[in-house]
Amino acid sequence: MATATETVTTETLTTETVTTETTGTDVRATTTTGEETTRIAAPGQSTLNIVDWAMSQITEDATDLHIDHGLRPVHVHGSAATGQALVSNGAVGADVIRLPAGHGFLPHTHPGHHILIVVGGEGTITYDGRVYPTHAGQIYLVEGEVPHAVGAITDHVIVAVGSPHKHIDAEDRMAPVPYEEVVAPDGDLTCLICDISAIAPKRLHDESCHHCPCKDCAARESR
């Protein structure tokens, strides 16, 4: 509860209690608009921003998050992705990013490192000559200076934590690099999903792999 020295601004919030059919356990379901809850403390104290970005169902034994696979409000520069800004102080920040099925981010680097938390669907991460499968419930760290590419097998939702943090629609959020920079030093790029390899100048799509991270494949409508 707010004290006499604290002002609290909250987002639009709907809270309800539901009962499961199988166990009869009461579950709290919270749906939010994704706006910030800003707590402005007394002079000399810090401001705390809390953002509700997903619906949760909480029981005694587990917590389930409902992750919407739909479009987010902001277009991510240079891609088919959309996103939602969460929290940032410039030095570090987090966003929700949604890639539609069959699309991806071109091979690129970042000004800093990123932690990517997969919260919805299935995707790929191309890194150091390998295309790895990813799915909801996984987390990985990408060093900013290492060329990499993220793709979507299904509609794919991730929480991206970056330091330093760039705004969700910033043109310099990522720096595109040539396809050749994500292959191994010997020119090989191997898809661990299809168990297919391509040696440059061939690309994975030349070998009938549907997870090629090249420019043409990143923008096509189905994989």
C-alpha positions as CSV (number, residue, x, y, z in Angstrom):
1,M,0.0,0.0,0.0
2,A,1.2,3.5,-0.8
3,T,2.6,5.6,2.0
4,A,2.1,9.3,2.5
5,T,5.4,9.9,0.7
6,E,4.7,7.7,-2.3
7,T,2.7,8.2,-5.4
8,V,1.5,5.1,-7.3
9,T,0.4,5.1,-11.0
10,T,-1.0,1.8,-12.2
11,E,-2.0,0.2,-15.5
12,T,-5.5,-0.9,-16.4
13,L,-5.8,-4.3,-14.7
14,T,-8.5,-7.1,-14.7
15,T,-8.3,-9.8,-12.0
16,E,-10.6,-12.7,-11.7
17,T,-10.8,-16.1,-9.9
18,V,-11.5,-19.2,-11.9
19,T,-11.9,-22.9,-10.9
20,T,-10.3,-25.7,-12.8
21,E,-12.7,-28.5,-13.8
22,T,-10.2,-31.3,-13.0
23,T,-9.0,-30.4,-9.5
24,G,-11.3,-27.7,-8.2
25,T,-8.3,-25.7,-7.3
26,D,-8.8,-21.9,-7.2
27,V,-6.6,-20.1,-9.7
28,R,-6.0,-16.4,-10.0
29,A,-6.0,-15.2,-13.6
30,T,-4.6,-11.7,-14.3
31,T,-4.9,-9.9,-17.6
32,T,-3.1,-6.7,-18.2
33,T,-2.7,-4.1,-21.0
34,G,1.1,-4.2,-20.7
35,E,1.4,-0.6,-19.4
36,E,3.7,0.3,-16.6
37,T,3.1,0.5,-12.9
38,T,5.3,3.4,-11.8
39,R,6.0,3.9,-8.1
40,I,7.5,7.3,-7.3
41,A,9.1,7.2,-3.9
42,A,10.0,9.9,-1.5
43,P,12.8,12.4,-2.5
44,G,16.2,10.6,-2.6
45,Q,14.6,7.2,-3.2
46,S,14.6,5.3,-6.6
47,T,11.7,5.0,-9.0
48,L,10.5,1.4,-9.7
49,N,8.8,0.5,-12.9
50,I,6.8,-2.8,-12.9
51,V,5.3,-4.0,-16.2
52,D,2.6,-6.7,-16.5
53,W,3.1,-8.2,-20.0
54,A,1.4,-11.7,-19.8
55,M,-1.6,-13.4,-18.2
56,S,-0.7,-15.7,-15.3
57,Q,-2.6,-18.5,-13.6
58,I,-1.2,-19.2,-10.1
59,T,-1.9,-22.3,-8.0
60,E,-0.2,-23.7,-5.0
61,D,1.9,-26.1,-7.1
62,A,2.7,-24.2,-10.3
63,T,2.4,-20.9,-12.2
64,D,1.3,-20.9,-15.8
65,L,1.9,-17.9,-18.2
66,H,-0.4,-17.4,-21.1
67,I,1.8,-16.0,-23.9
68,D,-0.2,-14.4,-26.8
69,H,1.5,-15.3,-30.2
70,G,-0.2,-12.3,-31.9
71,L,1.2,-9.1,-33.2
72,R,2.9,-6.6,-30.8
73,P,2.3,-2.8,-31.1
74,V,5.7,-1.7,-32.5
75,H,7.5,-2.7,-35.7
76,V,11.1,-3.8,-35.3
77,H,13.3,-2.1,-37.8
78,G,14.6,-4.2,-40.7
79,S,12.4,-7.3,-40.1
80,A,8.9,-8.7,-40.1
81,A,9.0,-8.7,-36.3
82,T,6.9,-6.7,-33.9
83,G,7.7,-5.9,-30.3
84,Q,6.7,-4.3,-27.0
85,A,9.0,-2.3,-24.9
86,L,9.1,-3.5,-21.2
87,V,11.7,-1.8,-19.0
88,S,14.9,0.0,-19.6
89,N,17.3,2.5,-18.0
90,G,19.5,2.7,-21.1
91,A,22.3,0.6,-19.6
92,V,20.1,-2.5,-19.5
93,G,16.6,-3.2,-20.6
94,A,14.1,-5.9,-21.8
95,D,11.5,-6.1,-24.6
96,V,9.1,-8.7,-25.9
97,I,9.7,-9.6,-29.6
98,R,7.4,-11.6,-31.8
99,L,8.5,-13.1,-35.1
100,P,5.8,-14.5,-37.5
101,A,6.2,-18.1,-38.6
102,G,8.7,-18.5,-41.5
103,H,10.4,-15.2,-40.9
104,G,13.6,-14.2,-39.2
105,F,16.2,-11.7,-38.4
106,L,19.1,-11.4,-40.8
107,P,22.6,-12.4,-39.6
108,H,23.7,-9.5,-37.4
109,T,25.6,-8.3,-34.4
110,H,24.7,-6.1,-31.5
111,P,26.4,-3.2,-29.6
112,G,26.2,-5.4,-26.5
113,H,25.3,-8.9,-25.3
114,H,21.7,-10.3,-25.3
115,I,19.9,-12.8,-23.1
116,L,17.0,-14.3,-25.1
117,I,14.3,-16.1,-23.2
118,V,12.0,-18.2,-25.4
119,V,8.4,-17.8,-24.1
120,G,6.3,-18.8,-27.1
121,G,6.5,-21.2,-30.0
122,E,9.5,-22.7,-31.8
123,G,12.4,-21.0,-33.5
124,T,16.0,-21.2,-34.5
125,I,19.3,-19.5,-33.5
126,T,22.1,-19.6,-36.0
127,Y,25.5,-19.3,-34.2
128,D,29.0,-20.2,-35.1
129,G,28.2,-22.4,-38.0
130,R,25.2,-24.2,-36.5
131,V,21.5,-23.7,-36.7
132,Y,20.0,-24.7,-33.4
133,P,16.3,-25.4,-32.6
134,T,14.7,-23.5,-29.8
135,H,11.3,-23.7,-28.1
136,A,9.4,-22.1,-25.3
137,G,11.0,-22.7,-21.9
138,Q,14.6,-22.2,-23.1
139,I,17.0,-19.4,-22.5
140,Y,20.4,-18.6,-24.2
141,L,23.0,-15.8,-24.2
142,V,24.3,-14.3,-27.4
143,E,27.5,-12.4,-27.3
144,G,26.9,-9.2,-29.2
145,E,30.1,-9.3,-31.4
146,V,29.4,-12.9,-32.6
147,P,27.3,-12.9,-35.8
148,H,24.0,-14.7,-35.3
149,A,20.5,-15.0,-36.7
150,V,17.1,-15.8,-35.1
151,G,14.3,-17.5,-37.0
152,A,10.7,-18.5,-36.4
153,I,9.4,-22.0,-37.2
154,T,6.0,-21.2,-35.7
155,D,5.0,-17.8,-34.5
156,H,7.8,-17.2,-32.1
157,V,7.9,-14.9,-29.0
158,I,11.0,-14.1,-27.0
159,V,11.9,-11.8,-24.2
160,A,15.2,-10.0,-25.1
161,V,17.4,-8.6,-22.4
162,G,20.2,-6.4,-23.7
163,S,23.0,-4.3,-22.3
164,P,23.4,-1.6,-23.4
165,H,19.7,-1.4,-24.3
166,K,18.4,0.0,-27.6
167,H,14.8,1.0,-28.0
168,I,12.6,-1.6,-29.6
169,D,12.4,0.3,-32.9
170,A,15.9,1.8,-33.0
171,E,17.6,1.5,-36.4
172,D,20.9,0.8,-34.7
173,R,19.5,-2.0,-32.5
174,M,21.3,-4.5,-34.7
175,A,23.9,-4.3,-37.4
176,P,23.4,-6.7,-40.4
177,V,26.3,-8.8,-41.5
178,P,26.9,-11.0,-44.6
179,Y,25.5,-14.6,-44.6
180,E,29.1,-15.8,-44.7
181,E,29.8,-14.5,-41.2
182,V,27.5,-17.0,-39.5
183,V,29.2,-20.0,-41.1
184,A,32.0,-22.0,-39.5
185,P,35.6,-21.1,-40.4
186,D,35.7,-23.9,-42.9
187,G,32.7,-22.5,-44.7
188,D,30.3,-25.1,-43.3
189,L,26.8,-24.2,-42.0
190,T,24.9,-27.2,-40.5
191,C,21.2,-27.3,-39.6
192,L,20.8,-29.5,-36.5
193,I,17.1,-29.8,-37.2
194,C,17.4,-31.2,-40.7
195,D,20.8,-32.7,-40.2
196,I,21.9,-31.0,-43.4
197,S,25.1,-29.1,-44.2
198,A,26.0,-26.6,-46.9
199,I,29.6,-25.6,-47.8
200,A,30.0,-22.0,-49.1
201,P,29.2,-20.7,-51.6
202,K,26.2,-23.0,-51.3
203,R,23.5,-22.0,-48.8
204,L,21.3,-24.3,-46.7
205,H,18.3,-23.6,-48.9
206,D,20.3,-25.0,-51.8
207,E,20.3,-28.3,-49.9
208,S,16.5,-28.2,-49.3
209,C,16.8,-27.0,-45.7
210,H,13.9,-24.9,-44.5
211,H,15.9,-23.1,-41.8
212,C,18.4,-21.2,-43.9
213,P,19.1,-17.8,-42.3
214,C,20.0,-15.9,-45.5
215,K,18.3,-12.7,-46.5
216,D,15.8,-14.3,-48.9
217,C,14.8,-17.1,-46.5
218,A,14.4,-14.7,-43.6
219,A,11.7,-12.9,-45.4
220,R,9.7,-15.7,-47.0
221,E,6.2,-16.6,-45.9
222,S,6.7,-20.2,-44.9
223,R,9.4,-22.5,-43.8
